[in-house]
């Protein structure tokens, strides 16, 4: 027997507002039936996985134990700049001089996520040496 992951839930203070940020990040719309003030909303992603936003009373405390890693269709650096302009904040920069690495950002409510290299960037870089 196995289980299938159907959604990734993000606890938050404002589900509708945070879903709209992530809608801009992913390019997929929130459920059209969701409205401002709803305490839950979600975005359906290709392949059937949903990002589900659920309002909770307590604030975020500490580092996420689970986070999303995003692979852009443009470039890592262009995507970092785009997301910062949308309201993300820089948490940590793990870019290396040889071109490899990633960037850790946080959404407007402080939930961390990573921006990886685009597939085309990965293909153009030399293999990582041990």
N, C-alpha and C positions, 0 to 999 in steps of 0.2 A: 504494500500500500504506500501511496505517496500523497502529499498535499500540494495544491497549486496555490501560488501567491496570486491573489486577485487585486489587492491594493496595498499601497504604502500610505500609512496614516501619519499626518503631521498635526500634532497638538499645537494649538495657537490661540491667540486672543481674539482675532477677527478672521473667521474662516473665509468670508466673501472677499475681503480685501487681499488676503494672502493668496487665495486661488487666482485672483486676477494678476498678481505679480507672476506666479508660476505659469499662468497662461501665456504671458509675454515671453517667458523663458523658453517654454516648450513649443510654442506656436499652435497649441491646441486649446480650444475654448472650454470654459467651465460648463457644467450642465446648464442648459438654457432655462431650466425651471428654477434654478437657484436665484435668490434675491438678496439684496443688502439686509442684514439683520439675521439671516439664517445662521444657525449654529453649526451647520455641516454643509459642505459643498465638495464637489470633486471634478477632476479633469480626467477624461478617458484618454489614454495613450494608445498608440498603435500596438497591436498584439494583445489587447484586452486588459492590460494593467492600468489601474486608476491611481491617481494621486488624490487622496481623500484628506480634507482639512476639517478638523474637529475642534471646536472651541472648548477650552478648559479654563477653570478659574485661576489656576496657579501660573506664575510666570516661568519661563524657561530658566533652568538652573544648570549650569555646567555644560560640558561638551556633549554633543550628540554621541550616542553609542552606535547609531546606525545612520548612514547618510547616503545621499545620491552622488554618483559620479557621472558627469555629463560629458559626452564626446560631441563637440560642435561639428557642423557641416562646413564651416568656414575655416577659421584657425583658432587655436587656443587663445592667443593674445587679443585678437579681434573680439572674441566672445567675452573675455574678461572685461574689456572696455565697454561693450554693449550692456552687460549685466550690471556693471557699476553705475552706468548712466540710468538704468531702470530702478536703482535703489538698493542694490546689493552692496555689501561692504567687504573689504579685504580683510581676511583673517590671517593667512599665511601664504607666502610665495615660495614654492619649491621648484621654480624653474632653474635649470642648470645651464652653465655656459655652453655645453655641447648641444643644447636644444631640447633635451629631454626634460621631464618634470611636469608638475601640475600646479594649480593655484587653488587655494581654499578660500571660498567666499562664504558669506552668510546672507540669508534673505532678510527682508525688513524686520522680521521678528527674531533674528539671531540664529536660525537653523543653518548649520554648516552644510556645504556641498562643495564638490571638487569640479574643476574644469580641466579636462584632460586634453592631450593633443588630438587634433583631427586625424582621421585615418590617413589622409594624404600627407600630413606632416610626419607621421610615424614612418610611412613608407620611404620618405626622402632622407631620413636620418640614418647615420651609420649605427650598426648594432651596439648595444651597451656592452662595454667590456667589463669583466669582473675585476 
